[in-house]
């Protein structure tokens, strides 16, 4: 009997499904198939590729409800968030379906009248992707859509916790008419599949979303065959509330940023840094708003905050909260946990901690849970210093109505994604990615297709017929 991965519902502990773990031979064969599929796909007319991507998006939308339900079952996020993620996922397909026919070359004036210089673009080859559990639809299409648009073939290993959504998307791609060898999935554990991807001579690009330590390993392992890499890695997002900020907007956007997917997102606010004159009023408004958030099963009506994905994630959250309280932090709301270790279900209620300090683990490490530590600052320079005091640089947020303060923060925050009075800056049409140890490259927008293209330069001689 083949070894299988059991997919659990993190809200109930029930087994949702089982998926077969692919053997090394099966993965090697899939990589060879992907290499073979690339040749035909790269030569397919760009308008035909564009139409197939549009059809893929259309087919996904036809199955939106059942896809969202599966996503909530395996991931735990509220159904309304899963429905929104399906739309978000297809927005990437829609965007890159249009970009397919806008991959332009150019001519360059030559240094001699007997020459002509032509620059063209071509796809890099077979792309191997490894995606996380927290956004099993969007993280897949954010990589697959530009790869397919560029003319690359694509193979993906979804997260062990949430493979079902990704598998469904690939199956629907085939239903839409995209060849089976052009887009594939394999299942297994990252420690087993990752080395097969990085060692393969068929794979010309690795794209990964996940932790910084794993990303560093993939970068090192990809060096032996000099693969292209795109890495969207860990974050530790600061959220700055300036002295002149509109507190109602700041609180609303803080909740939007922090508690989506129970705080289990790479760009959610992890540290709130509030001007000393506003910290009490901001905390009071935030605490009051949090009282109305409902924690529970994502399939239940009006649930706002679902479960933590697994025991490992739960233990990290609890340890960070305990560490903070032991070191002097005070609880404004929350610090409530509901764990059933026998069933494997873990719920953490939205928690706000005040009087936090840099000595606390929660101010140094990504939390991946619905916990908000709040600290204060006296000058905007101090706020920037606190915000930048981390090896990560994925997302940051600030709230101010003073253009001078806003311009200063934009210029001095070392982050690839910044929201100004905006807690939800993501979109298919904008470049997503981080600075420092938060990644390499960008996904989304015009920049998102570039990592899937090679530049070729042609110099034509003997062009002067005079």
N, C-alpha and C positions, 0 to 999 in steps of 0.2 A: 504493500500500500504506500502511495506517495505521501510524503510529509506535507502537512497543511498548516496554514496560518488561520487561527480562529479570530474572527472579527467580532468584538464585543460591543454591546450598547453601553456606553459609560454612564448612562442615566439609570439603567436597571440591572446591569450585570448579565443580561441574557445574551446568548450567542446569536448574532444576526445572520452570519453565514461563515463558510469556510472557503479558503482559496488555496489552490495548489501551489506549492513552492516549486519553482522551475529549477531543474537540474542545471549543472554547468554546461552539459552538452546542449540542452535546449536553449540556454541563453546564447551560447556561441553560435548556434544555428540561427537564432533570431538576429544576431548581429550581422551574420553573413547575408541573411535575407534583406536586412535593412540596407546594406551596402549595395546589393543588387537592385533593390527598389529605387535607390537614390538615382541611379543612372537614367532610368526612364522618367522619373518625376522631374529631375532637373531639366530635361529636354522638352518637357511638356509646355505648351504655349502658356504664357503667364495669365492670359485671360481665362483659360480653362482652369488653371489652378485657382484663380480668384473665384470663379463660379462654384467650384467644389467646396471651397471654404465657406462661401455664403450658404450653400446647401447644408453643410454641417451645422452651422449656427441655427438654421431653420429647423432642422430635425431635433436638435437639442431642445429648442423652445417648445416643440410639440410635446415633449416629455418632461417639461419643467417640473410639474407637481410631483411625479413619482421619483425623479432624480433628487429633488429637495428632501423628500421623505427619507430616502436611503441615506442621504448625507447626514441628516439629523440623527438617524438611527446609529450610524457608525461613528459620528463625530461628537454628537451631544448638543451642538449649537441650536438655539431656537429655530423653529421652522421658518419664521419670517426672515431670519438671517440667511438660512439656506436658500430660500427662494431668491433673495437678493443676490446671493453669490452666483446662482445660475445666470442671472442677468449680467452680472459683472464678468463672468467667464465668457459668455458669448460676445460681450462688447469687445474683447480682445480679438476674437475671430473676425468680427465685423470690421474692426479697424484694419487688421492686417490683410483681409480680403481686398480692401481698397489699395493698400500699399503694395500688393503683389505687382500691380501694373505700373508702379512708380519707382522701380529700381533702375535708376538712370546711369548711363556712362557719360563721358564727355570727351571732347577733343582739346588738345593743348597746342598752342602755336609752337612750331619746332624752331630749333636754332639754325636750321639750314633749309633753303627753299627746295631741296631735293627730298625732304622727309615729311612724313605726316605722323602725328602721335595720337593714339586712341587709348582711352582708359575705359575698361569694362568691368563689370561686377559679375561674380559667379558664386553659387552656394558653396559653403565649406565642405559639405558632405554629410555623413550620418551623424546625427546629434543624439547623445544619450543624456537623459534627464533623470534627476532624483529629486522628488518633491516631498514636502512635509505633510503632516496629517491635518493641520489646522485650517487649510483652505484647499481641499482636495480637487476642487473644480478649477478655481481661478489660477492656482499656481501651475496647473497643468496647461491651460490654454495660453497663459502668459508666455510660456516657452514654446509650446507646439505651434501656435498660430504664426509667429514670425518665422519659425524654422521652415514650416511648410510653405509659407508665402515666398520665402527666399529661394525655394527649390531644394531644400534639404529633406532627407528622410529623418524619421524621429522614432526613438524608442524610450520608454519611460519605466522606471521602477517607482511605483507609488509607495507611500508610507505603509508599514505593516498594519498600523492601527486603522487606516481608512483607505483601503484599496478599491472598494466597490464603486465609488463615484467615478474615479479615474477610469476604471475598466469600462464602465458604462459609456463614458465619453468616447473612448477609443472604438468601442463597438458601433456607436452611432456614426463615427467618422467613416467606418466601412460601409454602413448603411447609406450614407450620403454619397458614396462613390469613390472615396479616397482609397487607393489600393491597400491591401492588407500588409504588404511589405513596406509601405511608406510610413505607416504609423502603427506601432506595436506597443504592448505592455509585457513586462515580465514581473513576477512576484518573488520575493525573497527578503532576506535581511540585508541591510545596508553593508554590513561588514563582509558579506559574501559577494554581493552583486557589484558593489563599488569597484573592487579591484579588477573584476572582469571587464567592466566598462573602461577603466583607465588603461588597462594593459592591451586592449584590442587595437589592432592596426586599422580595423574598419572604422572605428569611431574617430571623428576628427574634431569633435567639440563635446565638452562636458558642461552642462548647466545644472546648477544645484541651488536649492533654497533650504537652509537649515542652520545648524549651529556653526560657530566660527571654528572650533576644533576640528570638526568633520570636514569643513571647507578647506582648511589648511592641508589636511591629509590628501584630499582629492587634488589639490593644486600640486602638491609634491609628486603624487603618483602620476599625474598627467604630464609631468616634465619629461619623462623618459621617451615619450612619443611626440612631444611638443604639440600637445593638443591646445586648441582654443578653450578658454574657460570663462564662464560667467558665474559669479558667486554672489548670491544675496544671503548675507549671513546675519549674525546676531545683532541686536540693538539694545539700547538702554535709554529710551527717549525722554528727554527733559520737556517739561511744560512750564513756561515762564508766564506769570501773571504780573504785568507792570502796574505801577501806581495809578495809572489813568484808565485801566482796563474796564470795560463793561462787564460787571461780574455775572450778570444773567447770561450773557453770551459765553463767557469763559466757563461757567459751570455746565451749561448745556453741552458745549463742545468737549469739555473734559469727560463727561459721562459717555458721549458718543465715541470718543477715542478709546477710553479705558475699558469699558465693560462689554464691548462687542466680543463675542466668542469667549465670554468669561475672562477677559483680559489675556487670552492666549493668542496674541498676535505679535508679530515682530515689530510693528510700528506704534503700538499703543503706548500711551504715556506711562512711564515707569517712575518718574520723579517729578513732583510738582514744586516749583520754586516761586514763591509769592513775595511781593514787596511787603516789607514789615508793616506798613500802614494798612494793608488789605488782608493780611493773613487770617485774622479772626473772622471777618465778615465773609470772606471766600469760603473758609472752612464750614461756617454755619450754614451757608446756602447750599454747599455741596452735600453736607450731611443730611439736610432736609430733603434734597432731591433724591438721594440714594435710598431713603426710607420707602420710596414708592416702587423700587425695583423688585420684581418677583423672581425668586430662585426656584428652579425645578426642572422637570423633564422638558426637553425642547419641543416635544410633540404636544404638550399641554398648552391650552390657550393662554395667551398673555404672558408666557414665560419670557423674562428678559435676560436672565443669566442661567446658563446650563451648567453641567457638571465639568469637573476637571478631567482631563483625558485619561489619566491613570495614576497609580499609586506613587510613581516616581515624581510626577509633577506635583501631586498633592504634598508629598513630604518636603519638597523644596519650598513650597509656599509656607507651610507651617513653620519650618525651621527659620525662615526669614522673619516671620512675624514674631516668633518667640525671641529671636536674637535682638530684634529692635526693642521689644518691651523690656527685656533684661537690661538693655543699655540706656533706658530712660524714655523711650517713646511712649506716648499716651494714645489710647484708643478713643477716637471721636465717634465711630460707629463700626459695628461688625465684630471682628475677632470671633466669629461663630463658624463652626465646622460641623459637617454632617458626613461622617465616613462609615462605610460598611466594608470592612476589609475582607470579610468572607465572600460577599457578592462582587467586590471590586468596584464599588461606586463611591465617588468622592465629590462632595459639594462644599464650596467655600463661599461664604456670604460676603458681599462687597464690604470692604474694610478701609477706613481712613485712619492713618497714623499721623500724629502731630509731634512736634519737638524731636524730629529725627536729626541724626548727625551723620557725618561722613564715615564715622567708625562702624556704622551698621551695615550688614551685608546687603540689605535691601537697597542701599544707595550705591552699591558697587556692582551688583549682579542683576541681570535680567530676571524678572520675577515670573512672568508667564502665568499670571493669575490676577483676580480682581482686588488687588491690594494697592492703595495709593498712599505713599509717604509724602508728607508736606514739610518743607523747610522754608526759611525766609531769607531775604536779601535786603541790603540797604541801598546799594548802587547797582546800576545796570551792568557795570564792569564786573561786579561780584557775581551777578547772576550768570553772566557768560562764563566766568571762571568755573563756577560749580557745574554748569551744563557741559562744558568741554572736558571736564576732569574724568575722562573715561577713554578706553581704547576704541570705543564704538562710535559710529557716526552715521547711523541710518536715518532716523527721523527725529525732528524736534518741532515744538509748537511754542508760539508765544501770542500773548493777547495784549494789545495796546491800540489806542486810537491816535497816537502821536506818530506821525510819519518819520520823525527824526529817530525816535526810539526803535521803530520798526526797521528802518534802514540800517541802523547800527547793528541790531540783532541779526538781520539777514547777512550782513557782511562778516560778522564775527563768529557765528555759530558754525562749527565744523560738522555739518550734517548734509547729506545728499538730498533729503526731502524736508521741507520746512512748511508748516502751516501757520499763516498769520491770521488770527481770529478764525481759524479753520481746523477742526479736529478730524476731518476726513479728506485728506488731500489726494487720495489715490484715484487713478483713472486710466483707461486704456490708451488715451491720447497723450499721456505725460510720461517722462522718463522716471523710472522707479529704481533706486539703488542707493548704496551708501558709500561713505568715505572711511578711511582708516581700516580697522579690522571688521568693518561691516560689509565688505564686499568688493567685487571687481565688476565693472560694466554696469549697464542699465537695461531695464526691461520696460517695454511700453513706449509709446510715442515714436517719433521719427528715429530716435536713437536705438529703439528696441530691435530693429531689424539688422542694424549694422554688424553686430557680433556673429551673424549667420552668413556673412558675405566676405568673400575674398576680393581683393583689388588686383586686376591684371592690366599690365601696361604693354602696349604694342607700339613699336617703332617701325614704320614702313619706310624703307629706303628706295632710292631710284625713282622718285615721283616727279622729277622735273623732265618734261618731254620737249623742252625748247632746245 
